[in-house]
Amino acid sequence: MENHKLVLPQHLNQYGYLFGGNLLKWVDEYAWIAAVHDYPGRHFVTIGLDRVTFHRSVREGVILRFDIQQSKQGDSSVDYRVKVFAEDSVTGEEESVFTTTITFVCLDERGNKTSI
């Protein structure tokens, strides 16, 4: 699955760079959407990210591309590999910004862990 996001002024920190919390929010949201599309009718919550390391800074006006691929499925959990790239709107070249694996667990209607 692929998504895109334009970095706007409201996404920036006090130094003019993308606030890391916004990137993490988008990673969580877009990966969750991938999980729901892959497993219709299931309810997922995030239980972890394997690492949070930003490869480069991002400024206003950059278009981010989120590449989300399922990497592992367990009985009640599923992992997605998320790669985020910054696109230069003039040249079209991309640079890696962030990579992580995010894990979701499937819950039943009472909030208990259940098989996918």
C-alpha positions as CSV (number, residue, x, y, z in Angstrom):
1,M,0.0,0.0,0.0
2,E,1.2,3.5,-0.7
3,N,0.2,6.9,0.7
4,H,1.4,10.4,0.3
5,K,1.4,13.4,2.6
6,L,2.3,17.1,1.9
7,V,4.2,18.7,4.8
8,L,2.5,21.9,5.7
9,P,3.3,24.7,8.2
10,Q,1.2,23.2,10.9
11,H,3.3,20.1,10.8
12,L,6.6,21.9,11.7
13,N,8.3,22.3,15.0
14,Q,9.7,25.6,16.3
15,Y,12.8,25.3,14.2
16,G,11.0,24.9,10.9
17,Y,11.4,21.1,10.5
18,L,8.8,18.4,10.5
19,F,7.7,17.5,14.0
20,G,8.6,13.8,14.6
21,G,5.3,13.2,16.3
22,N,3.4,14.0,13.2
23,L,5.5,11.5,11.2
24,L,4.8,8.8,13.8
25,K,1.1,9.6,13.7
26,W,1.0,9.2,9.9
27,V,3.0,6.0,10.0
28,D,0.6,4.6,12.6
29,E,-2.5,5.7,10.7
30,Y,-1.4,4.5,7.2
31,A,-0.2,1.2,8.5
32,W,-3.5,0.7,10.4
33,I,-5.4,1.4,7.2
34,A,-3.3,-1.3,5.4
35,A,-4.1,-3.8,8.2
36,V,-7.8,-3.1,8.0
37,H,-7.8,-3.5,4.3
38,D,-5.9,-6.7,4.5
39,Y,-8.2,-8.1,7.2
40,P,-11.7,-6.7,6.8
41,G,-13.9,-6.9,9.8
42,R,-11.0,-7.2,12.3
43,H,-10.1,-4.6,14.9
44,F,-6.5,-3.7,15.4
45,V,-4.6,-1.6,17.9
46,T,-0.9,-0.6,17.7
47,I,1.4,-2.4,20.2
48,G,4.8,-1.3,19.1
49,L,7.3,0.1,16.6
50,D,10.7,-1.7,16.3
51,R,12.7,1.6,16.1
52,V,12.3,5.3,15.9
53,T,15.2,6.8,14.1
54,F,14.9,9.7,11.7
55,H,17.3,9.5,8.7
56,R,17.0,13.1,7.6
57,S,15.1,16.3,8.4
58,V,12.1,17.4,6.4
59,R,11.0,20.9,5.6
60,E,7.7,22.5,4.6
61,G,6.5,21.7,1.1
62,V,8.1,18.2,0.9
63,I,5.9,15.4,-0.3
64,L,6.3,12.3,1.8
65,R,5.7,8.8,0.3
66,F,4.7,6.0,2.7
67,D,5.4,2.5,1.4
68,I,3.7,-0.1,3.7
69,Q,4.1,-3.8,3.2
70,Q,3.0,-6.7,5.5
71,S,6.1,-8.4,6.8
72,K,4.8,-11.0,9.2
73,Q,1.6,-12.5,10.5
74,G,1.1,-14.3,13.8
75,D,-1.9,-15.8,15.4
76,S,-3.2,-12.5,16.8
77,S,-0.7,-10.0,15.5
78,V,0.5,-8.6,12.3
79,D,3.6,-6.6,11.4
80,Y,4.0,-4.0,8.6
81,R,7.3,-2.6,7.3
82,V,6.9,1.1,6.7
83,K,9.4,3.1,4.6
84,V,9.0,6.8,4.3
85,F,10.6,8.8,1.5
86,A,10.9,12.6,0.9
87,E,10.3,13.6,-2.7
88,D,12.0,16.6,-4.3
89,S,9.1,18.1,-6.2
90,V,11.5,19.7,-8.8
91,T,13.7,16.7,-9.6
92,G,11.4,13.8,-8.5
93,E,14.3,12.2,-6.6
94,E,13.5,10.5,-3.3
95,E,15.5,10.2,-0.1
96,S,14.8,7.8,2.8
97,V,13.4,9.7,5.8
98,F,12.3,6.9,8.2
99,T,11.9,3.1,8.3
100,T,10.3,1.0,11.0
101,T,8.2,-2.1,11.6
102,I,4.9,-1.5,13.3
103,T,3.0,-4.3,15.1
104,F,-0.8,-4.5,15.5
105,V,-2.7,-6.9,17.7
106,C,-6.2,-8.1,16.8
107,L,-8.9,-7.5,19.4
108,D,-12.4,-8.9,19.9
109,E,-15.5,-6.8,20.7
110,R,-14.6,-6.9,24.4
111,G,-11.0,-5.7,23.9
112,N,-9.4,-9.1,24.4
113,K,-6.6,-10.4,22.1
114,T,-8.1,-12.7,19.5
115,S,-6.9,-14.7,16.4
116,I,-6.8,-12.9,13.2
